[in-house]
């Protein structure tokens, strides 16, 4: 189990680097084709809708980190929860510090772990 947890933690860090860099090739590789990406604003997006939002500058990330993560694994599925701290805003506008309780679901596929669900809720810390 520790190996899967380490692999998903590494995949999550790769996801964050790709989000910050707006590396669309890396994002496409990490996000499952059937991903559901739920923002803390209750907006739910498909893979293509999320990528379009990043390209349009709706999500301009400065920093992202998850702390206090817990994992549950069942076969080729890993559920991860934790406090995600991010610096984010729209392109051209000031970025805000945002704290989120995030649940992510990762699926082991032929080419590695891919994100299939992300759900975030804003919290005050």
C-alpha positions in Angstrom: 0.0 0.0 0.0 2.8 2.4 0.8 4.0 2.2 -2.8 0.7 3.2 -4.2 0.4 6.1 -1.7 3.9 7.3 -2.7 3.0 7.0 -6.4 -0.2 9.0 -5.9 1.6 11.7 -3.8 4.1 12.0 -6.6 1.3 12.2 -9.2 -0.4 14.9 -7.2 2.8 16.9 -7.1 3.2 16.5 -10.9 -0.4 17.7 -11.2 0.3 20.8 -9.1 3.5 21.6 -11.2 1.5 21.2 -14.4 -1.3 23.5 -13.1 1.1 26.2 -12.0 3.1 26.0 -15.3 -0.1 25.6 -17.4 1.6 22.6 -19.0 -1.4 21.3 -21.0 0.4 18.1 -22.2 1.2 17.1 -18.6 -2.4 18.0 -17.5 -3.9 15.9 -20.2 -1.7 13.0 -19.2 -2.6 13.3 -15.5 -6.3 14.0 -15.7 -8.4 11.0 -16.7 -10.5 11.5 -19.8 -13.6 11.1 -17.5 -12.4 13.3 -14.7 -14.9 15.4 -12.8 -13.2 18.5 -11.4 -15.4 20.2 -8.7 -14.2 23.6 -7.6 -14.9 25.1 -4.2 -17.4 27.4 -5.9 -19.5 24.3 -6.7 -18.7 24.5 -10.4 -18.2 21.0 -11.8 -16.1 20.6 -15.0 -15.1 17.9 -17.4 -11.5 17.5 -18.5 -12.0 19.7 -21.5 -13.9 22.4 -19.7 -11.3 22.6 -16.9 -8.4 22.8 -19.5 -10.4 25.5 -21.4 -10.7 27.5 -18.1 -7.0 27.3 -17.4 -6.3 28.4 -21.0 -8.7 31.3 -20.7 -7.0 32.4 -17.5 -9.8 31.6 -15.1 -7.4 29.6 -12.9 -3.9 31.1 -12.6 -2.0 29.2 -9.9 1.0 30.6 -8.0 1.5 27.8 -5.5 -0.3 24.6 -4.4 0.5 22.2 -1.5 -1.5 19.5 0.3 -0.9 18.9 4.0 -2.3 16.4 6.5 -3.2 14.0 3.7 -4.9 10.6 4.4 -5.3 7.8 1.9 -7.6 4.9 1.4 -6.9 2.3 -1.2 -9.0 -0.4 -2.8 -7.4 -2.2 -5.7 -6.6 0.2 -8.4 -8.4 3.2 -6.7 -7.0 5.5 -4.2 -9.0 8.2 -2.3 -6.9 11.0 -0.9 -8.1 13.8 1.5 -6.3 16.7 3.0 -5.9 20.4 3.4 -4.8 22.0 0.1 -3.3 25.5 0.3 -3.1 27.4 -2.9 -2.4 30.8 -4.2 -4.8 31.3 -7.1 -6.7 34.0 -9.0 -7.7 35.0 -12.5 -4.9 35.9 -14.9 -4.0 39.6 -14.6 -5.7 39.9 -11.1 -4.1 39.5 -7.7 -3.9 35.9 -6.4 -5.5 35.0 -3.1 -4.4 32.5 -0.5 -7.1 29.8 -0.5 -7.4 26.9 1.9 -9.4 23.9 0.7 -10.5 20.6 2.1 -9.9 18.4 -1.0 -10.9 14.9 -1.8 -9.3 13.4 -4.8 -9.9 10.0 -6.4 -7.1 8.4 -8.3 -7.3 5.4 -10.6 -4.3 3.2 -11.6 -4.2 2.9 -15.3 -1.8 1.2 -17.7 0.4 4.4 -17.9 0.2 5.3 -14.2 -2.2 7.0 -11.7 -4.7 9.4 -13.1 -7.1 11.8 -11.4 -10.7 10.9 -11.9 -12.4 13.1 -9.3 -11.5 16.3 -7.4 -13.9 17.9 -4.9 -12.9 21.0 -2.9 -14.6 22.9 -0.1 -13.2 26.3 1.2 -12.2 26.4 4.8 -10.9 29.1 7.1 -7.6 28.3 8.8 
